[in-house]
Amino acid sequence: VRESLLAAADRWNAELVWIRNPLQPCHPFWQKMFVCDHVQTRFGESHVLQLDNDMVIRSDCPSPFELVEPTEFAMVSGRQSPQRRVDRASWNQMAHEEWARRCDVSPAPGWTHPNGGLYLYGTKTFELMFAEIISHLLPTGGKHDLGCDECLIVNHLWTYHRSAIRFLPPDFNVNLHQNAGWASNPV
């Protein structure tokens, strides 16, 4: 994983920042909400590709920075398997509705549920959105159930930044268990 991220950062002329310690004393799902401010404070206005530490980047992966403007918020679909339902009775929809109720925003449709391991956004455009999400940490008791980070982000985007939502092509989110041939690509 580390080698693939280092190689991608070099190919894309990007600065790689590892967050090794909690940014705030809260659950890891909530930690993701503090990254935008952390980067903005440390580097100023930035175009951020925020990845979980279990993401592997292929050596032939194009730069997502070239596909999405800093004024857009890019994600990858959370539906990595065709068996994953996305209709109105799906787990995704139930989770979106519960987090929308907790945070007083509109629930995003189930098909918009992202994989929370990859977000691409500009700090200037989305810093206030993350601050608004963080404001719900204490009122919700820091709950971290029901796809917390994905629901928090996609519901806020759906409510306040719907036109900025972009989904990266499906090749940016491949499940190795279902696509064994993918791993033959050198990192």
C-alpha positions in Angstrom: 0.0 0.0 0.0 2.7 2.5 1.1 4.8 1.9 -2.1 1.8 2.4 -4.4 0.9 5.7 -2.7 4.4 7.0 -2.9 4.7 6.0 -6.5 1.4 7.6 -7.4 2.3 10.9 -5.6 5.6 11.0 -7.6 3.8 10.3 -10.9 1.1 12.9 -10.2 3.5 15.5 -8.7 1.6 15.5 -5.5 2.7 15.9 -1.9 2.0 12.9 0.2 1.0 13.6 3.8 0.6 10.7 6.2 -1.7 11.3 9.2 -0.2 9.0 11.8 -1.9 10.3 14.9 -5.5 11.3 15.6 -6.4 14.8 14.6 -9.0 14.9 17.4 -10.0 12.5 20.2 -12.8 10.8 18.3 -13.6 7.7 16.3 -11.6 7.1 13.1 -14.8 7.7 10.9 -15.0 11.2 12.4 -11.3 11.8 11.9 -11.9 12.0 8.2 -13.9 15.2 8.8 -10.9 17.0 10.3 -8.5 16.3 7.3 -9.7 19.3 5.2 -8.9 21.8 8.0 -5.6 20.0 8.8 -4.4 20.3 5.2 -5.7 23.9 4.9 -3.9 25.0 8.0 -0.7 23.2 7.1 -0.5 24.0 3.4 -3.1 26.6 2.6 -5.6 26.2 -0.2 -5.1 22.7 -1.6 -6.6 20.1 -3.9 -6.9 17.0 -1.6 -7.0 13.3 -2.5 -8.0 11.8 0.8 -7.4 8.1 1.0 -7.8 5.4 3.6 -4.6 3.5 4.4 -5.9 0.3 2.8 -6.2 1.7 -0.7 -3.8 0.4 -3.3 -3.1 2.5 -6.5 -2.2 0.7 -9.7 0.9 1.9 -11.5 -1.1 2.7 -14.6 -3.8 4.7 -12.7 -4.3 8.2 -14.3 -4.2 11.2 -12.0 -7.6 11.9 -10.6 -6.5 15.5 -10.1 -6.8 15.8 -13.9 -10.4 14.6 -13.9 -11.9 16.8 -11.2 -11.6 20.5 -10.4 -11.1 21.7 -6.8 -14.6 23.1 -6.9 -16.0 19.6 -7.4 -16.2 16.8 -4.8 -15.3 13.4 -6.3 -15.9 10.0 -4.8 -16.1 6.4 -5.9 -19.2 4.4 -5.6 -19.6 2.2 -2.6 -21.3 -0.4 -4.7 -18.4 -2.7 -5.4 -20.5 -5.7 -5.9 -23.6 -6.2 -8.2 -25.3 -7.9 -5.3 -25.3 -4.6 -3.3 -28.8 -3.2 -3.4 -29.3 0.5 -4.0 -33.1 0.8 -4.1 -35.3 2.7 -1.6 -35.3 -0.3 0.8 -31.5 -0.7 0.8 -29.2 -0.5 3.7 -27.6 2.6 2.0 -31.0 4.4 1.9 -31.8 3.5 5.5 -28.3 4.7 6.7 -28.6 8.0 4.7 -32.1 8.7 6.2 -31.0 8.0 9.7 -27.9 10.3 9.5 -30.0 12.9 7.7 -32.4 12.9 10.6 -29.5 13.2 13.1 -28.0 16.1 11.3 -31.1 17.9 9.9 -30.1 17.6 6.2 -31.7 15.8 3.2 -31.0 12.2 2.7 -29.0 11.4 -0.4 -30.4 8.6 -2.6 -29.0 5.1 -1.8 -27.2 4.9 -5.2 -25.0 7.9 -4.2 -23.4 6.0 -1.2 -19.7 6.3 -1.7 -16.7 4.2 -0.6 -15.3 6.4 2.2 -11.8 5.3 1.3 -11.4 8.0 -1.4 -12.5 11.6 -1.5 -11.1 14.3 -3.8 -11.9 18.0 -3.2 -10.6 21.5 -2.8 -10.1 22.8 0.7 -11.3 26.3 -0.2 -14.7 25.1 -1.6 -15.5 22.5 1.0 -13.9 23.7 4.3 -17.3 25.1 5.5 -19.0 21.9 4.7 -16.6 19.9 6.8 -17.0 22.4 9.6 -20.8 22.0 9.5 -20.4 18.2 9.6 -18.0 18.5 12.6 -20.6 20.6 14.4 -22.7 17.4 14.6 -20.0 15.4 16.5 -21.2 16.3 20.0 -24.9 16.5 19.3 -24.8 12.9 17.9 -22.7 11.7 20.7 -19.9 10.8 18.2 -21.9 7.9 17.0 -20.1 5.9 14.4 -22.6 3.4 13.1 -24.3 3.0 9.8 -21.5 4.1 7.5 -21.1 7.3 9.4 -18.4 9.1 7.4 -19.9 8.2 4.0 -23.5 9.3 5.1 -22.3 12.5 6.7 -20.4 13.6 3.6 -22.9 12.5 0.9 -25.9 13.9 2.7 -24.3 17.3 3.2 -23.1 17.3 -0.5 -26.6 16.3 -1.6 -28.2 19.0 0.5 -25.8 21.9 -0.1 -23.5 21.0 -3.0 -25.4 18.6 -5.2 -24.1 20.1 -8.5 -20.5 19.6 -7.3 -20.8 15.8 -6.8 -18.7 13.8 -9.2 -18.1 10.0 -9.3 -14.8 8.8 -10.6 -14.9 5.9 -13.1 -15.5 2.4 -11.7 -11.9 1.4 -12.3 -10.9 3.7 -9.4 -12.7 1.4 -7.0 -12.1 -2.3 -7.6 -12.6 -5.0 -5.1 -9.6 -7.4 -5.2 -11.7 -10.3 -4.0 -13.9 -10.1 -7.1 -11.2 -9.1 -9.6 -8.2 -11.2 -9.0 -6.6 -10.2 -12.3 -6.4 -6.6 -11.1 -3.6 -7.4 -8.7 -1.3 -8.6 -11.5 -0.5 -5.0 -12.4 2.8 -4.0 -10.9 2.7 -1.3 -8.2 
